[in-house]
Amino acid sequence: MTQFRILMIGAPVDSGKTRPGCLMGPDAFRSARLQGALEDLGHEVRDLGNVVPDAVDIAPRDGLHALPETIGWTQSLSRTAKAAMADGLPIFLGGDHSLSLGTVHGVAAHAAEIGKPLFVLWLDAHSDFHTPRTTQSGNLHGTPMAYLTGRDGFDGFPPVPHPVPEANVCLLGLRSVDGPEQEMLSQTAIRRHDMREIDEYGIATPIRAFLADVAAAGGMLHVSLDVDFLDPAVAPAVGTTVPGGATVREAHLVMEMLHDSGLMCSMDLVELNPMLDERGRSAQVMVDLAASALGRRVFDRPTPRLL
């Protein structure tokens, strides 16, 4: 198995939505022994601690929650991500999904610098394709994919000189996409697969096709894994629960296929809200999935004690 130098980077972002709690996510992942799980697989793992947001001179804007703070996070995480990409395989521990405004922005800058196309796999119940002009909730964790693919409306945010091509984005696990987002997505080349399609054809079919295209292009792959990709029955620690999500087995299959491909260059683990968890089980599932993406196989998993 290929061994990686893995960089754990805490991103305690809690500004992307009004419900608090995601700022505790990075420490929950640490407590669930993410570093040990990856070291058990033979990887070198360094915990770089938590990022802090930049101070920005941006005025708040009516209708948008915590805009200045989110822009500050975007700037600092982009800079951190770009630097980390030159030093290993970063795993960003969130934090709400607005952290990807910065992480993917930085990864895209690194990919452009070394002349490789960037692809993004978005494992989420939501498409996160609103802009600050179209969001009705004002929650900026619903905007990263629009920003990263170069949509207009992100005044005050860092420019996006290296937008991710729409055809290089795969949204998997969708089951909560509002009307305006559906309309905007229908005019793009973004690949989108909802849970009905997964139920009908299986989860391996779209992943296999997407990974084949990444490989054919000689591309780099960023994976953004939201807790609500999973069904809330198995991962309740998220403020945006949507029934009917991926099963644990489906999610592990995706992770194992990612590892088999050898294409993943960076990863987000997002939207974990420990205040909503049950004895840490959501954090543990996410840690197990990250381990699968980095080489743990079914027969490597310890059997839990029943007594």
VOKOLGU-294657 format. One record per atom (N, C-alpha, C, O): y, z, x. Coordinates in pm, whole numbers, padded with zeros to 5 digits, always signed. Last residue first. Example, Ala and Ser with C-alpha at 12.3 -4.5 7.8 and 13.67 -1.06 7.14 Angstrom:
BEGIN
-00225+00708+01285/-00106+00714+01367/+00003+00787+01290/+00114+00804+01341/-00569+00780+01319/-00450+00780+01230/-00330+00780+01320/-00332+00846+01424/
// end
This chain:
BEGIN
-00663+02464-01992/-00668+02607-02018/-00557+02680-01944/-00545+02802-01954/-00640+02210-01909/-00637+02231-02053/-00636+02378-02088/-00611+02414-02203/-00460+02051-01653/-00546+02162-01693/-00529+02186-01843/-00418+02183-01895/-00452+01695-01619/-00386+01822-01649/-00488+01928-01690/-00588+01899-01755/-00564+01515-01343/-00596+01551-01481/-00532+01686-01513/-00555+01783-01440/-00345+01320-01144/-00420+01442-01164/-00445+01468-01311/-00357+01445-01394/-00390+00977-01083/-00318+01079-01157/-00401+01204-01174/-00517+01196-01215/-00534+00780-00966/-00467+00872-00876/-00404+00989-00950/-00368+01090-00889/-00625+00611-01155/-00722+00705-01103/-00662+00802-01002/-00729+00895-00956/-00392+00458-01203/-00448+00543-01308/-00538+00650-01248/-00530+00767-01286/-00181+00479-00907/-00270+00411-01000/-00327+00510-01100/-00312+00631-01084/+00137+00462-00761/+00032+00547-00814/-00050+00470-00918/+00006+00404-01005/+00342+00282-00676/+00208+00274-00620/+00102+00364-00676/-00015+00346-00643/+00587+00285-00794/+00583+00288-00648/+00444+00313-00594/+00427+00360-00481/+00555+00297-01060/+00629+00181-01008/+00622+00173-00857/+00649+00068-00798/+00433+00546-01076/+00353+00426-01102/+00422+00302-01047/+00356+00212-00994/+00654+00710-01027/+00544+00708-00931/+00456+00586-00951/+00408+00527-00853/+00800+00659-01260/+00856+00619-01130/+00747+00613-01024/+00747+00523-00940/+00621+00779-01440/+00646+00635-01446/+00706+00584-01315/+00668+00478-01265/+00637+01047-01364/+00509+00977-01354/+00527+00826-01358/+00458+00753-01287/+00906+01094-01429/+00861+01105-01290/+00730+01031-01271/+00712+00960-01172/+00889+01064-01707/+00972+00972-01629/+00935+00976-01482/+00932+00872-01416/+00721+01279-01770/+00678+01142-01800/+00758+01042-01718/+00702+00947-01664/+00885+01492-01689/+00759+01468-01621/+00707+01327-01647/+00654+01263-01556/+01097+01476-01870/+01123+01459-01727/+00994+01427-01653/+00994+01343-01563/+00954+01533-02102/+01017+01402-02087/+01047+01374-01940/+01024+01264-01891/+00869+01799-02062/+00769+01691-02064/+00831+01553-02052/+00768+01462-01998/+01006+02041-02049/+01018+01947-01939/+00928+01826-01946/+00912+01755-01847/+00978+02178-02287/+00906+02225-02170/+00903+02122-02056/+00807+02117-01979/+01127+01926-02433/+01029+02027-02472/+00946+02062-02349/+00855+01988-02311/+01484+01851-02431/+01345+01834-02390/+01258+01948-02442/+01307+02050-02489/+01749+01870-02470/+01672+01821-02583/+01523+01810-02551/+01445+01764-02635/+01857+01944-02233/+01881+02032-02347/+01795+01994-02466/+01770+02077-02554/+01809+01730-02060/+01716+01842-02059/+01737+01940-02174/+01644+02012-02210/+01826+01411-02115/+01907+01526-02155/+01816+01647-02164/+01751+01667-02267/+01823+01111-01952/+01747+01234-01969/+01844+01348-01999/+01933+01379-01919/+01951+00868-01902/+01962+00926-02037/+01874+01049-02059/+01852+01088-02174/+01750+00703-01644/+01872+00741-01716/+01844+00803-01854/+01735+00794-01911/+01695+00591-01337/+01626+00674-01436/+01735+00741-01517/+01806+00828-01466/+01708+00279-01173/+01781+00384-01244/+01682+00460-01333/+01596+00399-01396/+01628+00131-00858/+01585+00179-00989/+01683+00284-01042/+01734+00367-00967/+01543-00147-00639/+01625-00031-00677/+01592+00006-00821/+01537-00075-00896/+01368-00351-00599/+01449-00310-00484/+01530-00185-00513/+01581-00122-00420/+01059-00491-00685/+01162-00393-00719/+01235-00346-00594/+01173-00306-00495/+00848-00656-00607/+00982-00713-00619/+01093-00610-00640/+01210-00640-00615/+00573-00624-00609/+00645-00599-00485/+00791-00642-00488/+00851-00662-00382/+00393-00652-00816/+00477-00767-00782/+00547-00749-00648/+00576-00847-00580/+00278-00403-00844/+00194-00514-00798/+00278-00632-00752/+00240-00704-00659/+00497-00264-00953/+00449-00234-00818/+00366-00348-00762/+00383-00387-00647/+00511-00388-01203/+00625-00393-01111/+00580-00365-00969/+00619-00435-00875/+00267-00314-01307/+00292-00456-01281/+00412-00473-01188/+00413-00564-01104/+00314-00040-01332/+00210-00087-01240/+00226-00235-01207/+00202-00277-01094/+00515-00040-01528/+00542+00012-01394/+00439-00038-01292/+00474-00074-01180/+00377-00149-01748/+00497-00216-01695/+00522-00171-01551/+00547-00253-01463/+00181+00050-01777/+00141-00087-01743/+00259-00164-01686/+00245-00236-01587/+00337+00268-01851/+00270+00269-01721/+00224+00130-01680/+00227+00095-01562/+00416+00180-02105/+00516+00201-02001/+00452+00203-01863/+00507+00146-01768/+00171+00177-02239/+00247+00053-02223/+00349+00066-02110/+00366-00026-02029/+00110+00455-02224/+00024+00357-02157/+00095+00224-02137/+00083+00162-02031/+00312+00569-02377/+00300+00604-02236/+00218+00500-02162/+00251+00462-02050/+00460+00312-02586/+00368+00422-02561/+00368+00454-02412/+00417+00376-02330/+00795+00235-02682/+00676+00208-02603/+00589+00334-02591/+00640+00446-02586/+00903+00337-03016/+00917+00290-02880/+00785+00267-02810/+00678+00278-02870/+00937+00433-03275/+00869+00306-03255/+00880+00250-03116/+00867+00129-03097/+01267+00579-03330/+01120+00575-03343/+01065+00437-03313/+01135+00336-03323/+01506+00664-03107/+01475+00558-03202/+01323+00551-03212/+01256+00519-03114/+01752+00889-02990/+01612+00864-03024/+01600+00755-03130/+01674+00753-03228/+01967+00955-02815/+01968+00831-02895/+01824+00795-02934/+01781+00682-02912/+01950+01166-02644/+02037+01181-02759/+02039+01061-02850/+02107+01063-02953/+01635+01279-02530/+01739+01177-02527/+01820+01188-02655/+01765+01216-02762/+01363+01392-02499/+01485+01443-02434/+01592+01336-02419/+01634+01305-02308/+01112+01320-02597/+01218+01354-02693/+01354+01384-02632/+01452+01400-02705/+00866+01136-02546/+00981+01165-02461/+01102+01196-02550/+01184+01108-02574/+00677+01107-02742/+00629+01142-02608/+00742+01176-02512/+00719+01238-02408/+00825+01053-02966/+00712+01145-02980/+00660+01190-02844/+00604+01299-02832/+01004+00854-02900/+01049+00993-02891/+00938+01095-02913/+00955+01213-02881/+00869+00601-02690/+00874+00659-02823/+00914+00806-02812/+00865+00877-02724/+01086+00476-02429/+00963+00539-02477/+00980+00589-02620/+01092+00615-02665/+01344+00407-02398/+01245+00298-02397/+01113+00349-02455/+01039+00275-02520/+01485+00641-02373/+01456+00595-02510/+01381+00462-02514/+01356+00409-02622/+01519+00673-02099/+01420+00757-02167/+01386+00700-02304/+01271+00709-02348/+01547+00366-01925/+01608+00462-02017/+01497+00543-02084/+01393+00489-02121/+01552+00216-01624/+01459+00277-01719/+01529+00388-01796/+01566+00491-01740/+01614-00068-01463/+01688+00040-01526/+01604+00094-01642/+01588+00028-01744/+01559-00228-01161/+01495-00180-01283/+01574-00061-01337/+01598+00036-01264/+01632-00518-00984/+01677-00383-01018/+01616-00347-01153/+01621-00425-01247/+01497-00734-00754/+01485-00685-00891/+01532-00540-00900/+01478-00452-00834/+01573-01041-00591/+01564-00895-00585/+01568-00844-00728/+01633-00903-00814/+01396-01362-00555/+01499-01269-00598/+01469-01123-00569/+01359-01085-00530/+01278-01608-00524/+01298-01525-00406/+01398-01415-00432/+01475-01377-00344/+01218-01742-00751/+01356-01755-00703/+01379-01680-00572/+01488-01688-00515/+00959-01663-00796/+00984-01804-00766/+01124-01825-00709/+01145-01916-00628/+00997-01391-00861/+00927-01429-00739/+00958-01573-00699/+00981-01601-00581/+01127-01417-01108/+01193-01346-00997/+01130-01388-00865/+01200-01417-00768/+00928-01550-01252/+01055-01618-01225/+01132-01550-01112/+01194-01617-01030/+00731-01355-01263/+00700-01484-01200/+00828-01559-01165/+00836-01623-01061/+00860-01159-01411/+00831-01134-01269/+00798-01264-01195/+00832-01279-01078/+00859-01287-01663/+00985-01253-01595/+00961-01233-01446/+01037-01286-01363/+00588-01309-01724/+00670-01430-01714/+00799-01403-01637/+00842-01484-01556/+00512-01037-01729/+00447-01130-01635/+00534-01255-01616/+00551-01302-01503/+00669-00941-01939/+00689-00890-01803/+00631-00988-01701/+00693-01017-01599/+00569-01074-02167/+00705-01101-02120/+00731-01052-01978/+00806-01115-01903/+00288-00974-02149/+00324-01116-02155/+00468-01141-02108/+00489-01223-02018/+00256-00698-02162/+00235-00766-02033/+00287-00909-02034/+00328-00960-01930/+00278-00607-02418/+00393-00588-02330/+00378-00663-02198/+00477-00688-02130/+00178-00813-02700/+00153-00723-02588/+00270-00717-02492/+00352-00809-02486/+00231-00956-02927/+00179-01029-02811/+00144-00940-02691/+00088-00988-02592/+00307-00776-03133/+00232-00899-03164/+00162-00957-03042/+00048-01003-03051/+00445-00568-03010/+00331-00537-03096/+00243-00661-03118/+00121-00651-03122/+00646-00716-02886/+00549-00643-02804/+00426-00609-02885/+00314-00619-02835/+00782-00806-03112/+00719-00903-03022/+00614-00836-02933/+00507-00891-02909/+00867-00556-03207/+00778-00638-03288/+00706-00741-03200/+00585-00761-03211/+01038-00464-03007/+00908-00400-03021/+00814-00479-03112/+00692-00470-03097/+01191-00754-02843/+01191-00632-02924/+01049-00580-02943/+00952-00642-02900/+01338-00894-02574/+01206-00875-02635/+01206-00742-02711/+01220-00635-02653/+01535-01137-02428/+01533-01015-02508/+01403-01008-02586/+01363-01102-02655/+01720-01285-02174/+01587-01271-02234/+01583-01137-02307/+01625-01035-02253/+02028-01451-02204/+01958-01326-02173/+01823-01323-02245/+01815-01355-02364/+02191-01658-02252/+02058-01693-02201/+01978-01568-02165/+01873-01577-02101/+02382-01616-02561/+02357-01603-02418/+02216-01651-02383/+02135-01680-02471/+02425-01593-02825/+02500-01699-02758/+02478-01696-02606/+02547-01766-02532/+02294-01372-02908/+02238-01500-02950/+02307-01618-02882/+02254-01729-02881/+02456-01164-02826/+02337-01194-02748/+02280-01331-02781/+02226-01399-02695/+02649-01164-03031/+02688-01196-02894/+02567-01236-02810/+02574-01331-02732/+02486-01093-03250/+02560-01218-03251/+02600-01260-03110/+02587-01376-03074/+02392-00844-03171/+02297-00953-03197/+02368-01087-03192/+02316-01184-03136/+02633-00703-03162/+02559-00726-03039/+02459-00841-03057/+02445-00925-02968/+02703-00701-03438/+02789-00769-03339/+02717-00796-03207/+02738-00901-03146/+02470-00552-03546/+02503-00690-03580/+02590-00761-03479/+02556-00871-03436/+02288-00356-03296/+02370-00376-03415/+02410-00522-03431/+02388-00605-03343/+01969-00265-03220/+02075-00356-03177/+02159-00388-03300/+02107-00442-03398/+01705-00116-03154/+01829-00068-03215/+01944-00150-03159/+02009-00110-03062/+01493-00207-03014/+01467-00174-03154/+01589-00113-03222/+01579-00065-03335/+01355-00347-02717/+01465-00337-02812/+01417-00298-02952/+01316-00347-03002/+01191-00381-02499/+01174-00260-02579/+01278-00242-02687/+01290-00134-02744/+01391-00532-02252/+01256-00509-02302/+01250-00376-02378/+01297-00274-02330/+01580-00787-02129/+01589-00665-02210/+01455-00644-02278/+01410-00731-02354/+01642-00935-01830/+01537-00919-01930/+01555-00784-01998/+01546-00679-01933/+01841-01169-01659/+01835-01039-01726/+01723-01040-01830/+01711-01135-01908/+01889-01416-01563/+01822-01323-01472/+01808-01184-01531/+01768-01090-01461/+02041-01555-01739/+01899-01589-01736/+01819-01497-01645/+01696-01499-01647/+02297-01458-01670/+02232-01416-01795/+02082-01442-01793/+02004-01359-01841/+02350-01339-01339/+02333-01452-01432/+02254-01410-01556/+02156-01335-01546/+02565-01076-01279/+02423-01111-01286/+02409-01228-01382/+02452-01218-01497/+02864-01141-01093/+02795-01112-01219/+02648-01153-01212/+02612-01251-01148/+03034-01062-00859/+02898-01113-00852/+02824-01079-00982/+02732-00998-00981/+03279-00952-00910/+03277-01079-00836/+03139-01142-00831/+03126-01261-00803/+03422-00786-01130/+03279-00818-01113/+03269-00953-01042/+03253-01056-01107/+03662-00521-01066/+03626-00661-01096/+03476-00682-01069/+03413-00607-00995/+03640-00190-01202/+03637-00279-01085/+03603-00421-01127/+03521-00440-01218/+03839-00144-01503/+03715-00132-01427/+03722-00219-01302/+03802-00313-01296/+04073-00227-01623/+04074-00104-01546/+03947-00080-01466/+03949-00002-01371/+03914-00389-01890/+04039-00363-01820/+04033-00228-01750/+03995-00127-01810/+03695-00545-01991/+03677-00423-01912/+03800-00394-01826/+03790-00376-01704/+03700-00788-02120/+03733-00668-02198/+03724-00539-02121/+03743-00432-02179/+03436-01033-02070/+03574-00986-02067/+03588-00853-02142/+03500-00813-02218/+03124-01023-01887/+03201-01037-02010/+03342-00982-01991/+03365-00896-01906/+02946-01013-01666/+03077-01076-01652/+03155-01098-01779/+03245-01182-01781/+02718-00872-01661/+02702-01017-01674/+02836-01089-01683/+02841-01210-01704/+02816-00616-01653/+02746-00666-01534/+02718-00815-01540/+02697-00879-01437/+02927-00578-01912/+03008-00571-01790/+02942-00642-01673/+03006-00721-01604/+02699-00595-02074/+02811-00687-02094/+02898-00693-01968/+02938-00800-01923/+02546-00385-01978/+02496-00522-01963/+02605-00625-01986/+02604-00731-01924/+02703-00143-02033/+02676-00195-01898/+02633-00339-01890/+02679-00411-01801/+02774-00025-02288/+02845-00145-02239/+02795-00205-02108/+02842-00313-02072/+02702+00221-02389/+02655+00103-02460/+02715-00026-02410/+02710-00128-02480/+02832+00416-02260/+02695+00392-02215/+02633+00273-02288/+02523+00228-02254/+03075+00448-02384/+03065+00342-02284/+02926+00327-02224/+02903+00235-02145/+03149+00485-02713/+03062+00538-02608/+03031+00428-02507/+02969+00327-02540/+03282+00394-02929/+03363+00434-02816/+03282+00489-02700/+03339+00535-02600/+03163+00294-03156/+03142+00435-03126/+03237+00485-03016/+03267+00604-03010/+03220+00028-03150/+03274+00107-03261/+03261+00256-03235/+03339+00336-03286/+03303-00208-02904/+03231-00088-02940/+03299-00015-03055/+03421+00001-03056/+03467-00419-02832/+03380-00437-02950/+03309-00309-02992/+03260-00301-03105/+03614-00355-02608/+03685-00411-02722/+03600-00419-02848/+03653-00424-02959/+03433-00270-02418/+03529-00173-02471/+03607-00224-02591/+03661-00144-02668/+03135-00440-02539/+03246-00427-02445/+03338-00318-02499/+03324-00277-02614/+02775-00417-02571/+02912-00408-02622/+03011-00413-02506/+02975-00391-02390/+02516-00411-02490/+02590-00536-02467/+02728-00535-02533/+02790-00640-02550/+02284-00252-02503/+02400-00210-02424/+02489-00328-02389/+02532-00344-02274/+02047-00277-02641/+02084-00386-02551/+02203-00352-02463/+02222-00415-02359/+01806-00010-02668/+01935-00071-02699/+01967-00182-02598/+01919-00180-02485/+01581+00095-02567/+01580+00064-02710/+01704-00016-02751/+01705-00081-02855/+01484-00038-02249/+01577+00038-02333/+01557+00000-02479/+01520-00113-02510/+01495-00160-01947/+01393-00100-02033/+01461+00001-02123/+01494+00111-02080/+01585-00436-01795/+01650-00330-01873/+01550-00278-01975/+01523-00342-02076/+01585-00582-01491/+01494-00548-01600/+01549-00423-01668/+01559-00317-01606/+01765-00828-01326/+01770-00692-01382/+01672-00682-01498/+01675-00762-01591/+01805-00996-01011/+01751-00992-01146/+01753-00847-01194/+01743-00754-01113/+02000-01172-00779/+01963-01043-00837/+01914-01063-00980/+01974-01137-01059/+01935-01388-00502/+01970-01369-00642/+01921-01233-00692/+01815-01186-00653/+02073-01334-00173/+01957-01337-00263/+02002-01321-00408/+02098-01248-00434/+02255-01297+00042/+02223-01431-00008/+02100-01440-00095/+02031-01542-00094/+02353-01062+00123/+02239-01112+00199/+02187-01245+00142/+02086-01297+00190/+02565-01033-00056/+02592-01027+00088/+02477-01084+00170/+02499-01147+00273/+02441-01030-00302/+02527-01144-00268/+02551-01150-00117/+02557-01258-00059/+02314-00782-00284/+02234-00903-00298/+02316-01026-00259/+02265-01116-00192/+02538-00609-00273/+02446-00619-00158/+02365-00747-00165/+02349-00815-00063/+02644-00654-00527/+02726-00683-00409/+02638-00696-00285/+02660-00784-00202/+02435-00562-00686/+02471-00704-00691/+02556-00743-00570/+02541-00854-00518/+02449-00291-00628/+02329-00365-00588/+02359-00515-00587/+02314-00587-00497/+02696-00231-00749/+02679-00218-00605/+02558-00294-00553/+02564-00355-00446/+02636-00287-01018/+02752-00351-00955/+02737-00347-00803/+02761-00447-00735/+02433-00107-01065/+02399-00250-01059/+02513-00329-00996/+02489-00428-00926/+02586+00134-01052/+02471+00111-00965/+02439-00037-00953/+02420-00088-00842/+02801+00115-01244/+02825+00122-01100/+02706+00086-01015/+02721+00015-00915/+02678+00084-01487/+02798+00007-01461/+02825+00002-01310/+02866-00101-01257/+02487+00281-01485/+02446+00148-01439/+02564+00053-01425/+02552-00049-01357/+02604+00499-01602/+02594+00499-01456/+02556+00361-01403/+02590+00327-01289/+02575+00478-01870/+02696+00419-01814/+02693+00421-01662/+02773+00351-01598/+02351+00621-01941/+02330+00482-01896/+02459+00415-01849/+02453+00306-01792/+02381+00956-01794/+02369+00860-01904/+02377+00717-01851/+02405+00695-01733/+02175+01161-01582/+02293+01082-01605/+02271+00981-01717/+02161+00927-01734/+01981+00983-01332/+02089+01007-01427/+02067+01129-01511/+01961+01192-01512/+01927+00897-01014/+01882+00994-01112/+01997+01027-01206/+02095+01090-01167/+01832+00608-00861/+01947+00680-00913/+01903+00768-01028/+01849+00720-01128/+01676+00527-00575/+01646+00564-00713/+01761+00653-00759/+01784+00760-00703/+01687+00270-00326/+01748+00382-00396/+01694+00401-00538/+01669+00304-00610/+01525+00198-00049/+01509+00168-00192/+01567+00285-00269/+01504+00391-00277/+01747+00151+00234/+01619+00183+00172/+01614+00137+00027/+01689+00048-00014/+01987+00071+00338/+01916+00178+00409/+01780+00211+00348/+01706+00291+00405/+02129-00099+00189/+02109-00139+00329/+02022-00040+00405/+01987-00063+00521/+02152+00037-00046/+02065-00079-00043/+02037-00126+00099/+01932-00185+00127/+02350+00225+00002/+02210+00269-00001/+02115+00151+00010/+02008+00163+00069/+02587+00077-00022/+02551+00135+00108/+02403+00172+00111/+02337+00151+00213/+02575+00013-00295/+02580-00093-00195/+02537-00041-00058/+02461-00106+00013/+02579+00270-00411/+02464+00181-00427/+02461+00073-00321/+02356+00045-00262/+02833+00367-00344/+02714+00437-00297/+02592+00346-00302/+02511+00344-00210/+02998+00184-00480/+03010+00199-00334/+02883+00263-00275/+02832+00220-00172/+02914+00234-00740/+02903+00100-00683/+02906+00108-00531/+02824+00045-00463/+02981+00503-00772/+02840+00464-00771/+02820+00323-00716/+02719+00297-00651/+03261+00494-00766/+03188+00570-00664/+03042+00530-00657/+02984+00523-00549/+03325+00324-00987/+03371+00295-00850/+03284+00365-00746/+03240+00304-00649/+03203+00457-01201/+03166+00319-01169/+03205+00285-01026/+03127+00225-00952/+03337+00703-01207/+03194+00699-01174/+03153+00558-01132/+03076+00542-01037/+03590+00608-01284/+03572+00678-01157/+03428+00680-01113/+03398+00661-00995/+03528+00509-01537/+03572+00415-01433/+03558+00479-01295/+03517+00413-01200/+03469+00753-01658/+03364+00651-01646/+03401+00546-01542/+03315+00499-01467/+03718+00880-01652/+03605+00938-01579/+03495+00835-01557/+03435+00829-01450/+03873+00711-01820/+03905+00727-01678/+03788+00782-01597/+03761+00735-01486/+03725+00731-02077/+03739+00606-02001/+03772+00630-01854/+03705+00573-01768/+03623+00915-02273/+03624+00945-02130/+03633+00820-02042/+03559+00806-01946/+03569+00688-02530/+03542+00823-02482/+03543+00827-02330/+03471+00751-02265/+03807+00506-02701/+03708+00502-02593/+03691+00642-02536/+03789+00706-02498/+04006+00541-02886/+03885+00475-02931/+03777+00466-02825/+03666+00422-02854/+04276+00512-02662/+04229+00550-02794/+04104+00471-02831/+04097+00350-02811/+04230+00584-02325/+04256+00479-02424/+04197+00521-02558/+04081+00561-02565/+04388+00743-02043/+04289+00738-02152/+04329+00632-02253/+04446+00595-02265/+04495+00563-01752/+04527+00639-01873/+04412+00634-01972/+04345+00532-01984/+04406+00611-01420/+04386+00528-01539/+04416+00613-01661/+04366+00725-01672/+04369+00664-01134/+04495+00673-01207/+04490+00576-01324/+04559+00474-01327/+04081+00855-01044/+04146+00727-01073/+04273+00751-01154/+04282+00846-01232/+03856+00990-00819/+03976+01019-00899/+04050+00887-00919/+04078+00816-00823/+03509+00905-00843/+03640+00890-00781/+03748+00942-00876/+03732+00938-00998/+03244+01144-00906/+03329+01030-00943/+03457+01026-00862/+03508+01129-00818/+02977+01210-00673/+03087+01258-00758/+03176+01139-00792/+03184+01043-00715/+02621+01225-00632/+02748+01153-00621/+02852+01222-00709/+02817+01286-00808/+02400+01467-00497/+02468+01408-00611/+02597+01338-00572/+02673+01388-00489/+02140+01407-00249/+02228+01490-00331/+02295+01411-00441/+02252+01301-00474/+01960+01250-00122/+02097+01244-00073/+02194+01328-00155/+02315+01323-00133/+01646+01298-00021/+01733+01333-00133/+01875+01342-00080/+01907+01432-00002/+01415+01065+00098/+01532+01147+00130/+01613+01172+00005/+01645+01078-00068/+01085+00993+00175/+01181+01018+00068/+01293+01109+00118/+01267+01216+00174/+00842+00767+00260/+00945+00855+00316/+01054+00871+00211/+01108+00772+00164/+00527+00761+00087/+00662+00711+00111/+00746+00816+00184/+00724+00936+00170/+00277+00852+00017/+00297+00809+00155/+00436+00756+00186/+00462+00712+00298/+00245+00967-00222/+00202+00828-00212/+00225+00771-00072/+00195+00654-00047/+00368+01207-00193/+00222+01209-00202/+00164+01068-00190/+00048+01051-00153/+00632+01129-00217/+00580+01159-00083/+00427+01163-00083/+00364+01128+00017/+00644+01110-00493/+00658+00988-00412/+00609+01010-00270/+00551+00920-00209/+00609+01375-00570/+00520+01272-00624/+00525+01145-00541/+00423+01080-00521/+00822+01503-00437/+00684+01530-00398/+00588+01424-00446/+00495+01386-00375/+01041+01397-00582/+01028+01373-00439/+00884+01395-00393/+00831+01314-00318/+00990+01491-00846/+00993+01348-00816/+00973+01323-00667/+00894+01235-00629/+00952+01745-00970/+00885+01711-00845/+00879+01559-00819/+00776+01507-00777/+01101+01843-01170/+00973+01782-01208/+00901+01719-01090/+00801+01650-01107/+01332+01905-01036/+01242+02015-01074/+01105+01963-01116/+01005+02033-01100/+01443+01648-01020/+01404+01719-00897/+01305+01831-00929/+01206+01850-00858/+01492+01601-01287/+01399+01514-01214/+01352+01581-01085/+01235+01570-01047/+01679+01805-01329/+01553+01808-01403/+01449+01718-01336/+01332+01754-01329/+01889+01722-01171/+01815+01841-01130/+01684+01856-01206/+01588+01912-01154/+01971+01490-01319/+01923+01482-01181/+01842+01603-01137/+01738+01589-01073/+02044+01600-01586/+01928+01515-01562/+01881+01510-01418/+01761+01525-01394/+02272+01730-01645/+02164+01812-01590/+02041+01730-01555/+01944+01783-01501/+02429+01545-01766/+02468+01585-01630/+02361+01672-01565/+02360+01687-01443/+02343+01521-02023/+02281+01434-01924/+02322+01469-01781/+02256+01427-01686/+02496+01689-02190/+02365+01733-02144/+02306+01649-02033/+02225+01699-01955/+02687+01609-02493/+02670+01652-02354/+02524+01684-02319/+02441+01704-02408/+02782+01329-02672/+02686+01441-02673/+02657+01484-02530/+02607+01404-02451/+02945+01109-02628/+03008+01235-02667/+02912+01353-02662/+02956+01467-02647/+02904+00909-02329/+02885+00937-02471/+02937+01077-02500/+02969+01153-02409/+02959+00888-02062/+02936+00764-02136/+02914+00782-02284/+02907+00685-02359/+02977+01110-01906/+03101+01063-01970/+03078+00945-02063/+03169+00907-02137/+02802+01214-01736/+02794+01263-01874/+02913+01215-01956/+02944+01271-02061/+02613+01173-01449/+02715+01112-01534/+02696+01160-01678/+02587+01149-01734/+02501+01257-01192/+02512+01341-01312/+02624+01296-01405/+02717+01371-01435/+02307+01112-01001/+02426+01058-01068/+02445+01135-01199/+02408+01086-01306/+02147+01150-00690/+02181+01207-00819/+02310+01149-00873/+02410+01137-00802/+01920+00957-00533/+02065+00976-00543/+02097+01028-00682/+02078+00957-00781/+01673+00917-00296/+01703+00976-00427/+01852+01010-00431/+01903+01081-00344/+01545+00655-00130/+01664+00739-00133/+01687+00787-00275/+01717+00708-00364/+01261+00574+00056/+01320+00591-00077/+01434+00691-00069/+01422+00798-00008/+01107+00348+00234/+01205+00454+00258/+01284+00467+00128/+01366+00381+00096/+00766+00275+00152/+00910+00255+00141/+00986+00375+00192/+00937+00488+00193/+00467+00100+00225/+00541+00226+00226/+00690+00197+00227/+00736+00105+00296/+00223-00080+00052/+00349-00084+00125/+00420+00050+00114/+00430+00107+00005/-00119+00000+00084/+00000+00000+00000/+00125+00000+00088/+00131+00072+00188/
// end
